[in-house]
Amino acid sequence: LGATSKSMAGDDVGSGSRRRLLDATSSALRDSMLATLKATYAMSDMTVANVDSILSTLEGIVNAPNDLSPPTAVDSLAFATQLLSATVDAEIGISDTSASYTGSLLSYLLRSALFNNSEATAATAVQAENVTTALRYLAEAQLEGAYAGIGYDMSSSGIHTSIHREEAQYLGYGTSAVYGVVGSTAKIAYPSNFSALAKLKLEGVSNGDYVDTRFATLDVDLYTSFKSYGNQIVTKMYGDSKYNSDLNSDVTQIEL
């Protein structure tokens, strides 16, 4: 599967040497490869190495968004989300390599028919929500077993993420409480009295408990171009967040 997906992308040497299987042939091949990959996953143990291999192959399957049929794009996103969820459940963590594959494959899917505003349907809101769910699982997997003060960044062609873990009592103190991400000028800074403002103790969170901050930017605008479906997508994917071109990204997500 890995060799086939690489051959579909072509040779990286020389601008004229890259090739892709096109139209129905490419679409059918990618459909078949995805089905085989899902069957392989069903028989595989949940290990960091296996997750690396599966995500690598999935990234190769979706690396030509225009060649993906809508059902394959939907299934690819659902499968990526399923795999990341299983990774979290297995408590095995995730490698930087897998994080990179995740960013890359989601970037390709953002440019597929799933988010083509001329083909938007009510289901587009669901797919937008799935992108956020996948990124949330990625953050959870990256922070598996991490101590306070640990953070991870991921950059791909269309998605950039930054996640940090800190003790509740230290949020709002020092420069470590100011977070940003590559690809956006947006920053988040916790005020010095953040713990009191958030009423953490009332929510059952003690000073020594961990608080994770997830920051992500997406270079594809998934909602302002979707006409009547825009409000649905905003509500499902970003809550009450607002589009702001001054942030130097089409979408900025911040989650605590």
C-alpha positions, 0 to 999 in steps of 0.5 A: 500500500505504501509503495502504491501510494508513493507511486501515485504521487510520483517522483519528487526529483524534478518539477516535471517528473511527478505524475498522478493517476487521473480521473476514474482510474485514480479514484477507483484505485484510491477507493480500493486502497482505502478499503484495504487499509481499513482491513489492515487496521482491523487486524493490527495491534495498536502500536506507535509504529503501526499508527505511523504506517497506517497514517503514512499510507492514508496520507498517500491515498488522499494526496491528490484531492481532485482525484478523491471521490466524495465518498472516499474523502468522507471515509478517509476523514472518518477513518483518520478520526477513528484511528486517532480516537483509538490511539487515545483510548490505547494510551500509547501516545503518538510520534511526531511523524504521525502528527505530521502525517495527520496534518498533511492528510487533513490539509489535503482533505480540506482541499477536497470536494468535502469543502468545495463551496459549490458542492456544500450540503448540510453534511458539510457541517458534519465534516467540518466538525469531524476535522475539529474532532480529529485535531482534538484527538491528535492533541490528546494523543500528543499529550499522553503521559506529558507533565506540566510545562510540555508542549508540541507544535505541528505544521503542515501545508494547511493546518498548524497546531500548538498544544500546551499542558500546564498546572491550573495554579500557574496559568496566568503567570509568566511568559509561558502563559502566552501561546501562539501558533505558526501560520497565525498572528493570533495569540492567547494570554491568560490573565493573572487571575485566570484561575479565579475567573474560570472558577476552576475550584467550583468545577472540581479542578484543583491547583495542581491539576493539568489544564491543556490549551489547544491552538490551531489555524486552518488555511482553508475557510470552511464556513464563510463561503458556504452560504446557507450552511455557514451558520451550521458549520460555525456552530458545530466547528467553532462554537461562537468564534468569529472569522477575522482576516487580521489573524493571517489565517482563514480559521483560528481555533482555541480550546481549553 
